[in-house]
Amino acid sequence: MSDTHRTQFASIEKIPAALCLALCLASGFAHADDGALAREANAALAQKDYNSAFPKFLSLAQHGNATAQFNVGAFYINGQGVQKDEKRAYEWFAKSAAQGNAPALQILQSAAAKGNEDAKSELNKIQPKPASAPTLAQAPSPQAPAAPRDEKTLLTEANTALSQKDYNSAFPKFLALAQQGNAVAQFNVGAFYFNGQGVQKDEKQAYEWFAKSAAQGNARAIEVMQNAAAKQKETAAAKSVLVAPAPSTAAAAPRAASARQRESSGSGFTLGVSAGATSKITGVSNSSSFGLLAGYRFDPSWGVELAYNSLYRNANANTLLSATYPGTTGTFDLSSVSAVGQYIYSLGSNVSLIGNLGVHSSSYKLNSSGSGAKSGSSSGLVVGGKVQYDLTQSLGIRGGFDTYTESGGMTGNVTEIGIAVINRF
């Protein structure tokens, strides 16, 4: 993450665990066994045991709990208990906001207003916008709506009418929601007035409703107002009601049309390629190396990895051979297959430290101009340490060392220093 980007999001870079905990304790759960799971999640969170808390909150979030969805977003954006991933963070904030969670909506709107494209995308999914004005005759303006109805029912009816392009039915429902303070509905009412859909076209009224929505932090309304002012195409009414955005105090957004059925909790397969150099060993020069890697992450902290490495290839072995067969020359090849367990420690951003410990089985071949070829094998431990930087959610660069201990054979201990490109899927 660049310094500029970090500065823009300083206000939400670390969402306090105490806030998440307080929010979670105040909410109910849809599944009968979620009460016990919520207590376990809150207990882990209170102890700052994020690795244990994350999968519990993720399970609750997948059951539809809005507060747990907010907390999963917080875990992802902070890189706590899971690899940092802003895109997934905003996806979970959007799911929470779609159920009326005001802090989640505020975070989305704030990030979108500061230019974050992921936040804008998720915000657009939960804020439907009417199509451009139809060529049909304009419908008359409806009468003022009756007393407020159940907001969730009214919201469902409004969205249903909107999806069917029944603007005459949709407008009064969104108007009722807008008058109750719903920022998304206020934006839609502005769009109805601006396009003349379901109501008489009235730009003055449109900009008044856009301004009300913008005052609650609605990113799309803010953009409409700012673009109108910047291009000097706004009406006098738009200029008179342009207001600075303020934090959202209440919102109820429609649920996204579709959502992922499964969400990774840090697990997944990895493939990679490596290149580097090996150290000198007795009588053999150092050599370039390359390898193929395949692994699996069980969770954000633990994984396994299999590797094939060509550690020495046509390495100069003249010194080794001349000690036994004076005047002869030759080369040395060494390849290894290894299996290691990995411990991954996140540093809280895109950087992780990785420790390797496992076993190897190596095969060597000594090619001599005077005595022919000699081959053999050895096995032993593999110990290594690496640093990985994640360029994206699925692509990372890793650098570090591995030491292969000798257990029989003639190679001695071998240390390889190199870099690898890792793809996670």
N, C-alpha and C positions, 0 to 999 in steps of 0.2 A: 504494500500500500504506500503511495507517495505521501510526502509530508503535507502537500496541499490537501489531498483527500482526507488525511487524518485530522487536519485542522477543521475541515468542514463538518466532520461528524464527531467532534469532541464531546458534544452534549449527550450522545448516545453510545459512545465507544465502549463504555463499561456500564451496563445497567445494573444497579446495586442488587445484590442477592437478597437483601432485606426487603426491597420493594417486591421482587418476584415472590418471595415467601408470603408476604402480607397479602398480596393479591390472590395467591393460590389458596390460602386458608379461608378466604371469603367466598369461594366458589363451590358450586355443587357439581355432581358428576352423574354421567348418564348410565354407567354400568354398575351393577350391584357390588362388584368386587373392587371398584375404583376407590372407595373410601379408604381401604387398607393401603392400596398402592399410593394414594395421595399422601397418607401419613408417612410412609416410607420415603417418598420423594422429598417431602418437606423436611424430614429429619436429616436426610443426606445433604440437602441444600443448606440447612442451618449449620451443619458441620463443615461446609465448604468442600464436601466430597463430591466434586462435580462429575467425576467419572461414574459414580454410582447414581447420582441424581439424574443425569441426562437421559439414560434409557427409560427410567421410570416416567419422567415427564413426557418423553416421546410417546410412550404407550398411551398415556392419558390424552395427549394431543390427538393421536390417531383415533381415539374414541370420540373426539369432537369437543373436548373441553377447551373453551376459549382461553382461559388463563394459562393452562398448560401449553397451548399453542404459542402464546406470548412468551412463555419462559423458554421454550425450545428455540424461538427466534433469538432470545437473549443469549442462550448458550452458543448458538452459531456465530452471532456477531462479535462475541467476546472471545471465541476460541476456548471455551471452558467445557471440559468433558467431551469435546468433539473438535475435529479440525475446523478452524475458522473458515466460514463460507458465507459471505454477505448475501449472495443471491438466494441461498436457502433461508437465510435469516429473514429476508423481506418476504419470501413466500409464506413463511409461518406467521409473520406479523399480519400479512394480508388475510390469512385464514382466520386469525383471531379478530381482526378488525371487521371482517364480514359478519361476525356474530355480535358486533356492537361493542367490542372492547376499545374504549376511548384511548388509552395509552398506546395501543398498537397502531391505531389510526393516526395518532399524533406523530409517532415515529415515522410512519410511511410518508405522511404529508410533509414533514420537516425535511426528510432526506430527498424527496422528490423536488421540493422547492429549491434545494441546493444543487440540483442537477444530477442526482444519482439515477441512472437509467433503469437499474433493476427495480428500484422503489417506484419509479414512474410506471413501469410495465405492470407491476402488481397492483398499483393504485387504479390503473385504467381497467383492469379486469373486474374490479369490484365497484366501479363507477360507470354504469352504462351511459352512453351518450346517444341521443336520438339521431337518426339519419338526417341528411340534408332535407330542406323543405320540399314537400311534394308539390306537384302541379295542380292538385285538386283545389277546390274552393276552400277558403279558410273557414274553420268552424267558429261559431260564436263563443265568446268568453263565458265560462260556466259561472254559476252563482257560487258564493262563498260556501265552503264545505261545512258539514254539520260538526257537532262536537267531536273531539278527538276519539278515534277508535283504537282498538288494540294495535300497537305500532307494528308488531311482527306480522299480523294478518294483513294489515294495510300495505305493508312493504311487499309482501308476497303478491298481492293482487296488483299492485302498481307495476312490479317487474314483469308479471305475466302479460299485462296489457301492453307494456312497452315492447316485449319480445314479439308480440303479435302485430306490432305497429298500429295498435288501436289507440291513437293519440288522444282522441276525445274522451276515452275512459281513463287513460293513464294520467292525463294532466290534473284533474281534480284530486286524485289520490296522492300524487307527488306534492301537490300544493298543500294538502292537509299535513303531510309529513314535514314539509318545509316550514310550515307555520309552527310546528312542534320543535323546531330547532335542528332538524336533520340536515347536515351540511351537504351530503350527496344529493338529497332531494332538492335543496335550494339551488344547487348547480343545474339540475335537470329542469327545474321550473324556469330558470334563466334561459336554458336552451330552447324550451318550448316557446317562450315569448320571442326569442331572437329569430327562430325559424318559422314562427307562425303555425305551429303544429298543435292542434287541439285547443287553440286560443288565438285571439286576434294578435297579429304581429305588433310588437311594441318594444322597441329597443331600449327606451328609458326604463321600463319595468324589467327587461332582461338584465341590464347592467346593475340595477338595484339588487336583484337576486344573486347575480354573480358576486357582487360585493359582499353580501351577507355570507355567502359560502366561503369566499376568500378570507373573511374576517375570522373564520374558524380554522384556517390553515389548509383549505382544500387546494391542492396544487394546480389542478386544472383550471379552477376559477381564477386563481392568482395569475396563471399564464394568460388567460383570456384578457384580464384587466390590464396587465402589463404590456401585452402586445398591442392592445388597442391604443393605449397611451403612447407607446413608443412610436407607432406608425401614424399617429395623429389622425386616426380614423374614427376615434370614439366620438360619441355625441356629447353635447354639453351635460347630459345626465350622467354619463359615465365618468366625466371629470369630477363632477360634484360629489359622487359617492365612492371614489377610489379611496380605499383604506389600506392601511398596513396590515399584513397578516398577523393574526394572534393565535396562540395555541388553542387547539380544539378542546372543548369542555364536554361535549357529548356528541356521539355519532352512532348511526346504525346503518351499516352498509349491506347490500345484498350479498349473499353467499356466492362464491365463484362457481361457474358452471361445471367445472371438473377439477379434480385434485388427484395427486398421486396416491395410489393405494398403499404403496410402501415407501418408506423413507429410510435412507441409510443412517445407521447410528455409528458411523465410523468404520464399518466393515466393508470389505470388497477385495477383489483380485487386483494384482499388480503384475505388469510385465515391464522389462527394461533391458537396456544394453549398456555395457560399461567399457571403458578404455582407460589404460593407465600404464604404470611402469612398475617392475618388480626390482627388489634390491639385489645386490650382488651376493652370491653365496660362494663358498670355498671353491676356487678354481673355475668359476663360471661368471661371465659378465652379466650385468643387469640387462633387462630385456623389456620390450613393450608387451602389453597384455591386453586382452579383450575378453568379454564375457557376456553371457545371456542369463537373465534373471527372471524368476517367476515366484510370486508370493501371494499370501493371503493375510489380510488384516481381520482379526477377530473383533476388535473394538479399537477405539482411538489409541490404546496403549500397548496392545500386544499383537504380534503377528509371527508368521513363519516365512522363510524364503529358501528356495532351491536355486542353485547356481551352477553353471558350467563355466570354467575359466581356463583359458589358455594362458598360463603364467609365463612360460618361456617358449620361444619359438625360434629355432636356429640360433640360439645364443652361443657366443664364442666360448668354447670349453678347452681351448688350447692349453691353458695353464694346468687344468685338471688332468688332461691326458699326458702331458709331457712329464708329469711326476712319476707316472708308471711306465709310459712308453715314450722315451725321449725322442723328440723330433716329429712326433705325430701331431696331427691337428684334428679338430672335430667340432661338432655342435651338440647342443643340449636342448631337449624339448621336455616340457612338463605341463600337464593338464590336470585339472582337479574338478571333482564333483562334490558339492557341499550342501549340507542342510543345516540351517541355523534357526534358532528362535530369536525374535527381536523384541526389544522394549523401546517404545517410542515415547519421548517426553516433549510435549508441546511447550514452546516458549511464549505462547499467547498470541502469535500472529501467524505468518505463513512459514515460520521456521520451526523445525523439530530436530531434536537430537535422537540418534538411533544407536543402540548398543546391540551387537551381534554375539551370540555364543552358540557353537554347534560343532559338528564333526565334518571331516573331509576324507575322501578317498582319492589319492593322486597316483598318476602313472607317469613314469619318466622314460626317456630313451636317449642314450648316448651314442652318437654316430661318430666313429673314428676312421681316419684314413688308413690306420695301420692295423687295428685290431677288430674291425667290423663294428657291429652294433650291439649294444647291451641295453636291456630294458629291465624295469622292475616297478614296484609299486610301494606306496606307503600310506599310512592313515594316521589321523591325529585330530587335534582340536583346531577350531577356527575361532579367533577372537577379533572383534573389530569395533570401530567407532566411526560414526558418520554424522554429517550435518545435511539436512534436506531442506530445500527452499521450494515451496509450491508456487509455480507460476500461475496456475489456474486450479480449479477444483480437481481436474483429472491429470494434470501434467506437472512434474516436479524435476528438479535437478539435485543430485546427491553427490557429495564428495567426502572422502575419508580413507581409512586404511583397513586392511584385513591381514592378520598374521596367521599362517598355516604352520602349526607345529609339526616337527618330524617325528614319525613313529616307525622306525625301521627304514630301510632304503638308504640312499646316499645324498639326499637333497638338503638336509638341515632345515632350519626354520626359514620360511619365506614370507616376506612382507610385501604386500601390494598396495600402492597408493594410486587412487584413480577417481574418476567421476563417472556418474551414470545418469541416464535419462530414464525417468520412471513414468509409466502411464498407468493410471488407476481407472478401473471401470467396474 
